[in-house]
Amino acid sequence: MAFKRYRLVPGKSFFYSLFHGSDWVGLSNFRFLMINPQMMRVVRNTLLYNLVFLILGIIVPVTLAIILSYIHSGFVRSVTQICMLLPHFMSWVIVSYFVYAFLSADRGIINNVLEKLGRPSSNFYLKPEIWPFVLVIVHIWKTSGYSMLIYYANICGIDSDLYDCAAIDGASVGQVIRYVILPQLRNMVVVLLLLNLGHILSTDFGLFYQVTRNAGSLLATTETIDVFVYKALIEQTNYGFSAAASLIQNGIGCILLILASRIVAFIDPEGGII
């Protein structure tokens, strides 16, 4: 489909329409993506967001998992796990309404607080400069719980003899974390990092389209490849654009995944996943 101008033939199947009813256009769909003047901005936004997500997607869940492992009350630990995991099961539509409840210009919680403090209200949906921080916070809030449980399960599987040896040697909490817990989490961190690296050119469509409410004033800092391609698909009804973009995204992601895994395996023979 990435190399065709897809047209649906009435009364025929998808495959018939693809192979018999659609014209071959070669690299035209890819050319549209490459020569579009907005692509540099869109690719920049996609890469920067994903790099931040990669870094914080390791630091925050690992930190939370370590904190959770030091909570001795079973009830508190269970409640904490539920509260952290609950956002993972929410749709981006629901999350977008939560964000709107905070940032709405007329009924938003933040503006109500500002008015009570004697400060002027603000329309946050007209301020693109704050949205990189908003999107990063929302993404980490929604996704950290799931990763935290993975790391916490790994911590629970650490041999208790290692903790006993550390206690006999008089190790502090910081030393236990540094010399016992983090080394045991290294392989899991590498695996999740490599898997996420395969999506370096892809973004969560719901985060960048639903949460921002597709506000045109925010495109400079919030438009990513997926949102850009979706808009092109809606405006021009050319499914080949979307297929070409997906082929580029997944192709580059696959190559990066394999290269990164080989590099890790070269440094640590047991660290690669491919």
N, C-alpha and C positions, 0 to 999 in steps of 0.2 A: 504493500500500500504506500510505502514511503516513496516509491518510484512511479506512482500512478496518480492520475486525477480520478479519484474514486467517484463513481456515480451508481446509485442504486437503480437497478433495472426492475420496474414494477412486475410483481408476480414471480420474481426469481430469487434465488438464495443469495446469501452474502458472497459465497465463493464464485458463483456464476457472474455476479455483478463485478467482482474484482478482476477475474481473469478474462472475461469476455465483453463486459460492458464499460470498462474503464480504460481510458487512453494512457499509453505509456508516455511519461514526461521526463524520464531520466533523472537528472539532478536538479530539476527546477525547484522542487520543494525545499531542497537543501540550500539552493542559491537564495531563495526568499529569506531564509533564516540568517544566512551569512551577510548579506548586503543590507539588511534592515538597519537603519541608523540607531535604533533603540537597543540593538542586541548587546552592545558593549556594556551599557548600563545594567541590562537585565542579567547578563552573565556575571558582572561584578557583584551585584546584589546577591545572586544565588551562591556564589563561592564564599563571599564574606559571611553570610548567615550560616552556611553549613560548617565553615571552619570554627565559628564560635560555638555552634551546636556540638561539634565533635569534642572540643576542649571541655566545655562546661558539662557535656553529657557524660564525661568521665569523672571530673572532679566532684560535682555535686552528688551523684548517686553513691560514689565510693565513700564520700564523707558521711552521708546519711546512713549508709549501711554500717559503717564503723560505730557511729553514735548509737544506732539501734542495737548493736551487739553488746553495748555496755549498759543497756537498760535492763535491770534485773527483775523488775515487775513484769510478770507474764501478761497481766491485763493491760498495762500501759503499752507494752510492746505490741500487743495485738491491735489495740485501738490505733496506735501510730501507723502500723502497716496498712490498716484499712483506709485511714485518712489519706495516706500517701498514694495508695493504689487507686482510689476512687476516681480521680481525674482522668486516668488512663481509659476508663470505660465511657467517658462522656464524649458525645459527638462535638465536632467543632462548631456546629450551630448553637448548641447550648453554651459552649465556652464563649462564643461571640456575644451572646446576650449578657453573660457575666461581665465581660470587658466593657460592653456598652453601659451597663449599670454603673460602672465606676467612672467612665469617661464621657458620658453624655453631656452635651452642652447645657441642657435645661434641667434635667433631673438626675444628673450624675452625682454619685456620692462625693467625689473629689471636689466638684464645683460647689456642692452644698457646704462642705467643710470650709472651703475658701471664702464663701460668702459670710459664714458665721465668724470667721477670723477677720472680716473687713477687707478681704482681698477681692479683686475683680475676678469674675468667672472667665473661663477660657474654653474655646472650642478645640478640643484636642484632635479632632478629625480634620483640622486644617493646619496642623503642625507636623509636617513629615519628619522633622528632626528628632522628635521624641519616640517615634515608632520603632526604630531598631531596638531600643531598650524594652519597650512594651512587648514586642514580639518574642524577644529572647526570654524575658521573664515568663510569659505565658507558655512558651514551648517547654521550658525547663520545669515549670509547675505541672504541666500535663504529662510529661514523659519520664520524669525522674523516678516516680514511684515504681514503675515496672523494672527499670534497670537496677534500682536499689534492692529489690527483692532477689534479683539474680546474684548480685554481689553478696547480699546477706546470706543466701543459701550457701554460697562458696565459703564464707567465713564460718558458718556453722559446721562445715565439713573439715575444717582444719584440725589436725591431730591435737588432742588436748595435751599430749606429752610436750609439745613445743611451748605451750603456755606454762607448764610446770617447770620446764628447764629455765624459762625466762624468769619465773618467780624465784627460783633457787638462786639464780645469778643476780637477783636484786634489780631487775629491769623495771624502769618506770613505765607508765602508760604510753608515753610518747615513744619509748624504745620498743615496746611490744608492737605498737602499730607499725613502726618503721622496719623492724627486723623480723617480725613474724607475720603480721597480717598482710602488709603490702606485697611482700615477695610471693605469698600464696595466691594473691589476687592477680598477679601479673599476667598469667596466661589468659584468664577470662577477660581482662582489660584489652589485651591484644586482639582476641577474637572479636569482641564487640566493636573495637576500633576499626578493624579491617572490614567487617560487614557494613558498618556505617560509611566507610570510605567509598564503597561501591555506589553510594547514592549521593556523591559529592555534587553532582549537577542536577539532582532532583530535590524538590522541596514538598512539604505537605501542603497540598492545594487548599485545604480548609483553613489552615493557619493564615495564609497570605491573602486569601480571597474572602473568607467568611468573617474572620476576626476584624479585618480592616474595613469590612462592609463595602469593599470595592470602591473606596473613595478615590476619585480622580486626583485629588490634591495630594495624595500620599504616594503616588506611583513612583516618584523619584527615589524613594528609599524602601518601598515595599514590593515593587513588581519583580517577580522572579520568572524564570523560564516557563514554568508550568502555567502561571497566570497569563503571561504574554501569549503563549500558544493557544490557550483556551479562548482568549479574546479574538485572536486571528481566526480561529475555527468558527466562532459565532458570527463574526463579521463577513467572512468569505466562504463559509461552509465548505472548506477544503480540508478533508480529513487527511490528506497527504501531508499537510504541514505538521499536524499532530504526530503522525507516524514517523516522519523524518526527525522531529525533535526527540521523540522517545528513542529512536534508533541511535542517535548521537549520544544522548544521556546514558543509556544503558551500555553502549559500546565503550565509551570512555570510562564509565564506572567499572566495567568488567576488566578492562586493561589495567586500571589503577589498582584494583583489588589484587590481581595476579602479581603485578610488579611489587606491590607493598608486601604481599605474603612471601614472595621469594626473597626480598631483602631481609625480612624478619627471620626467615628460615636460615638465611646465610649467617646472620648474627647469632641466632639461637636456633639450632637444628630442631628443637622441640616447640618452637614458637609459632611457626607458620601453620596455616590451615589448608593450603593448597600445595 
